[in-house]
Amino acid sequence: MQLLNTLYITTADTYLHLDNDTLRVEVAHETRLRVPLHHLSSVVSFGHAGISAPLMHRLAEDGVALVLLDNNGRFKARLEGAVSGNVLLRQAQFQRLADPAFTLDMARASVAGKIKNTRQVLQRGAREAKAEEEARVLTRLADDLAASLRALPGVSSLDALRGVEGEAARQYFSGLNLLVRADQREPFAMNGRTRRPPRDRFNAMLSFLYSLWMNDCRSALEAAGLDPQVGYLHALRPGRAALALDLMEEFRPWADRLALTLINRGQLTAKDFVLREGGGVSLEPDARKAVVVAFQERKKDEINHPLLAQSVPLGLVPLVQARLMARALREDGSPYVPFVAK
């Protein structure tokens, strides 16, 4: 399935070959798709698709990222060629870690963007609620998030900031069930955020969508010349793309909104999920395809970017934000401004 410049592999028993200057997709020894390599910026594979060594070498040479995810969308590995980017920008990125005030400001901006966008999800739900009591609950939760936002300027440490973010997330997720259509609340009931593995259908969908946004955020940072592993809100760990996680915070509510749309419009139902032994839940292969298509369609939506004062496709916003991060790292007095939807 080729959408925009990313090829998503979601079908089991798929094998990818290099065929001259073309990527050839085989399913059960039958050619299903041919894609010229110059049309691609990345290949994202779910599950256990096979890929030939010559193709891996060619993707690396051409600067086409190969991302491997499990069936739930959890990151497994990434193959990429030589790292490009401005070494002076990356040097500034590393040096900024030694500045506690800057680190806290960057982390605070990420949390503020996330809370503002999640609050809008609850406010919209309150406006559209059919039951007065549900509207009151959602409004109260939105007011609680406003209180969290007011607390952010006074936070003096990363640990305290993470505490505010964690409490805001708990309040937000406690209200998401009320945004689900009444006749779908039982199969899509959510008791807080769970992962590794997701414990219910709603969480399974969120984990999958978050992984898609994560890939886009990481790619955007690399395109801006930044190191996606060196972040400010998320602790640095080997193999963790901390800066991509920082950037993704402001886009998580967009994943939540899409999940709600897919449920409330009946595009995904209970039968589209697998309940596994041990309590884990995952999407069926055809459901994964449906979510990927919906995700790419949503990214085409024109969004008014408040800082640019112009309309841009949602899918380009991570690229804009990555460049704003780079500007904040290069220039003293240019604070990072997170993307907040209007």
C-alpha positions in Angstrom: 0.0 0.0 0.0 1.8 3.2 -1.2 0.5 6.4 0.3 2.3 9.7 -0.3 6.1 8.8 -0.2 5.8 5.9 2.3 5.2 2.3 1.4 3.4 0.5 4.2 3.6 -3.3 4.3 0.7 -4.7 6.3 0.1 -8.1 4.7 1.4 -11.4 6.1 3.7 -13.5 4.0 5.0 -10.5 2.0 8.5 -10.5 0.6 10.3 -7.4 -0.8 12.8 -7.6 -3.7 15.0 -5.2 -5.5 14.2 -5.4 -9.2 16.6 -3.0 -11.0 15.5 0.5 -9.8 12.1 -0.8 -8.5 10.9 -2.3 -5.2 8.8 -5.4 -6.0 6.3 -6.7 -3.5 5.5 -10.4 -3.5 2.7 -12.1 -1.6 2.6 -15.9 -1.6 5.1 -15.8 -4.6 2.9 -13.6 -6.6 3.9 -10.0 -7.6 1.4 -7.6 -6.2 3.1 -4.2 -6.6 6.1 -2.5 -8.1 7.2 0.9 -6.9 10.1 3.0 -8.4 12.6 3.6 -5.7 12.9 7.3 -6.4 9.2 7.7 -5.4 9.9 6.5 -1.9 11.2 8.2 1.3 10.5 5.3 3.6 9.3 1.8 3.9 7.4 0.8 7.0 6.8 -2.9 7.6 4.4 -4.4 10.2 4.9 -8.0 11.4 7.3 -10.4 9.7 7.6 -9.4 6.1 10.8 -10.6 4.4 13.2 -8.4 2.6 16.2 -9.2 0.4 19.7 -8.1 1.3 20.2 -6.4 -2.1 17.1 -4.3 -1.4 18.3 -3.4 2.1 21.6 -2.2 0.7 19.9 -0.2 -2.1 17.5 1.5 0.4 20.4 2.5 2.6 22.4 3.9 -0.4 19.4 5.9 -1.6 18.6 7.3 1.8 15.2 5.5 2.0 14.5 4.5 5.6 13.4 1.0 6.4 11.3 0.8 9.6 10.3 -2.5 11.2 7.4 -2.6 13.6 5.6 -5.5 15.2 2.0 -6.3 14.5 0.9 -3.8 17.2 3.0 -1.1 15.7 5.7 -1.2 18.3 9.1 -0.1 17.0 11.6 -3.0 16.5 14.3 -1.6 14.2 15.3 1.1 11.7 17.8 0.8 8.8 19.2 3.9 7.4 22.3 5.0 5.5 24.9 7.6 6.4 23.5 10.3 8.7 23.2 13.7 7.1 22.5 17.0 8.7 24.2 20.1 10.0 26.9 19.0 12.4 26.9 22.5 14.0 23.2 22.2 14.7 23.7 18.8 16.3 26.5 20.2 18.4 24.2 22.9 19.6 21.6 20.3 20.4 24.0 18.3 22.6 25.4 21.5 24.3 21.9 22.6 25.2 21.5 19.5 27.4 24.0 21.1 29.8 21.7 24.1 30.3 19.0 23.1 32.9 16.9 26.2 32.2 16.8 25.6 28.4 16.1 21.9 28.9 13.2 22.7 31.2 11.8 25.3 28.8 11.9 22.9 25.9 10.3 20.1 28.0 7.6 22.5 29.3 6.7 23.5 25.7 6.2 19.9 24.7 3.9 19.3 27.7 2.0 22.5 27.2 1.3 21.6 23.6 0.1 18.2 24.6 -2.2 19.4 27.3 -3.7 22.2 25.2 -4.5 19.8 22.4 -5.9 17.2 24.7 -8.1 19.9 26.4 -9.5 20.7 23.0 -10.5 17.1 22.5 -12.5 17.2 25.8 -14.0 20.6 25.0 -15.2 19.4 21.7 -16.6 16.3 23.2 -18.5 18.4 25.8 -20.0 20.6 23.1 -21.2 17.5 21.2 -22.3 15.4 24.2 -25.9 14.3 24.0 -26.3 13.9 27.8 -26.1 16.9 30.0 -24.3 15.0 32.8 -21.6 13.8 30.4 -21.1 17.3 29.1 -20.6 18.5 32.7 -18.0 15.8 33.4 -16.1 16.6 30.2 -16.2 20.3 31.0 -14.9 19.7 34.5 -12.0 17.5 33.1 -11.2 20.3 30.6 -11.1 22.8 33.5 -8.7 20.5 35.4 -6.4 20.5 32.4 -6.6 24.3 32.3 -5.4 24.2 35.9 -2.5 21.9 34.9 -1.6 24.5 32.2 -1.6 27.3 34.8 0.8 25.2 36.9 3.4 24.8 34.2 5.2 28.2 34.5 5.9 27.5 38.2 7.4 24.1 37.7 11.1 24.2 38.6 12.3 20.7 37.7 11.9 18.0 35.1 10.5 15.6 37.7 7.9 18.0 38.8 7.0 18.7 35.1 6.6 15.0 34.4 4.4 14.8 37.4 2.1 17.5 36.1 2.0 15.8 32.7 1.2 12.4 34.2 -1.7 13.8 36.2 -3.1 15.7 33.2 -2.9 12.5 31.1 -4.7 10.5 33.8 -7.5 13.0 33.9 -7.7 13.2 30.1 -7.9 9.4 29.6 -10.5 9.1 32.3 -12.9 11.1 30.1 -12.2 9.4 26.7 -14.9 6.7 27.2 -17.5 9.5 27.2 -16.4 10.5 23.7 -17.2 7.0 22.3 -20.6 6.5 20.8 -22.9 5.0 23.4 -23.6 1.7 21.6 -19.8 1.1 21.2 -18.7 1.9 24.8 -18.8 -1.6 26.0 -16.5 -3.2 23.4 -14.3 -0.1 23.3 -14.2 0.5 27.1 -10.9 1.9 28.3 -9.6 1.9 31.8 -6.7 4.2 31.5 -3.7 4.0 29.2 -2.1 0.6 28.8 0.7 -0.6 26.5 3.2 -3.4 26.0 0.8 -5.0 25.4 -2.4 -2.9 25.1 -5.1 -4.4 27.3 -8.2 -3.3 25.4 -9.3 -2.4 21.8 -9.1 1.4 22.3 -5.5 1.2 23.7 -4.6 -1.2 20.8 -5.7 1.4 18.3 -3.9 4.3 20.1 -0.7 2.3 20.3 -0.8 1.7 16.6 -1.6 5.3 15.7 1.1 6.6 18.1 3.6 4.4 16.3 2.7 6.0 12.9 3.0 9.5 14.3 6.3 8.5 16.0 7.8 7.4 12.6 6.7 10.7 11.0 8.2 12.8 13.9 11.5 11.0 13.8 11.7 11.4 10.0 10.9 15.1 10.4 13.7 15.7 12.9 16.2 13.9 10.7 15.1 16.0 7.8 15.7 19.1 9.8 19.2 17.9 10.7 18.5 17.0 14.3 19.4 13.9 16.2 16.1 12.2 17.2 17.8 10.4 20.1 18.7 13.6 22.1 15.6 15.0 23.7 14.7 17.2 26.7 11.4 15.9 28.2 12.0 12.2 27.8 15.0 10.7 29.6 18.0 9.7 27.4 18.3 5.9 27.1 20.2 3.8 24.5 18.0 3.1 21.5 15.3 5.6 22.6 14.4 8.4 20.2 13.8 10.9 23.0 13.5 14.0 20.9 11.0 12.2 18.5 9.0 11.4 21.7 9.2 15.0 22.8 7.9 16.2 19.4 5.2 13.5 19.3 3.6 14.7 22.5 1.7 17.5 20.7 0.5 15.1 18.1 -0.9 12.4 20.4 -4.3 14.0 20.6 -4.6 13.9 16.8 -4.2 10.1 17.1 -6.8 10.0 19.8 -9.2 12.0 17.6 -8.8 9.7 14.7 -9.3 6.6 16.9 -12.6 8.2 18.1 -13.7 8.9 14.5 -13.0 5.4 13.4 -15.0 4.0 16.3 -17.9 6.4 16.1 -18.3 6.1 12.4 -18.3 2.3 12.6 -15.2 2.0 10.4 -13.7 -0.3 13.0 -15.8 -2.7 15.2 -15.0 -5.2 17.9 -14.5 -8.0 15.4 -11.5 -6.1 13.9 -9.4 -6.9 17.0 -7.7 -10.0 18.3 -7.9 -10.8 22.0 -4.8 -12.8 22.9 -4.0 -15.1 25.7 -2.5 -13.1 28.6 -4.8 -10.2 28.0 -3.1 -8.4 25.1 -5.2 -7.0 22.2 -4.1 -6.2 18.7 -5.6 -5.2 15.3 -6.5 -7.7 12.6 -4.4 -7.3 9.5 -7.3 -5.8 7.4 -8.0 -3.4 10.3 -4.4 -2.2 10.3 -4.7 -1.4 6.6 -7.9 0.6 7.3 -6.2 2.5 10.1 -3.2 3.3 7.9 -5.4 4.6 5.0 -7.4 6.7 7.5 -4.2 8.1 9.0 -2.8 9.1 5.6 -6.1 10.7 4.6 -6.3 12.6 7.8 -2.8 14.0 7.1 -4.1 15.6 4.0 -6.4 17.8 6.0 -5.5 21.5 5.8 -4.8 22.9 9.2 -4.3 26.6 10.1 -0.9 26.8 11.6 -1.1 29.7 14.2 2.6 30.6 14.0 2.8 30.6 10.2 -0.6 32.2 9.9 -1.4 30.0 6.9 -2.9 26.7 6.1 -0.7 23.6 5.7 -1.5 19.9 5.4 -1.5 18.2 8.8 1.1 15.7 7.5 3.6 18.5 7.0 3.2 20.0 10.5 5.9 17.7 12.1 8.3 19.0 9.5 7.4 22.6 10.4 7.7 21.9 14.1 11.1 20.1 13.7 12.4 23.3 12.0 11.0 25.4 14.8 12.9 23.2 17.2 16.1 23.7 15.2 15.6 27.4 15.3 15.2 27.3 19.1 18.4 25.3 19.4 20.4 27.7 17.2 19.1 31.0 18.3 19.0 32.4 21.9 15.7 34.1 22.6 13.7 32.0 20.1 11.6 29.7 22.3 10.1 26.6 20.8 6.4 27.1 20.2 4.4 23.8 20.1 1.7 23.3 17.5 -1.8 23.9 19.0 -4.8 23.3 16.8 -7.5 25.9 16.5 
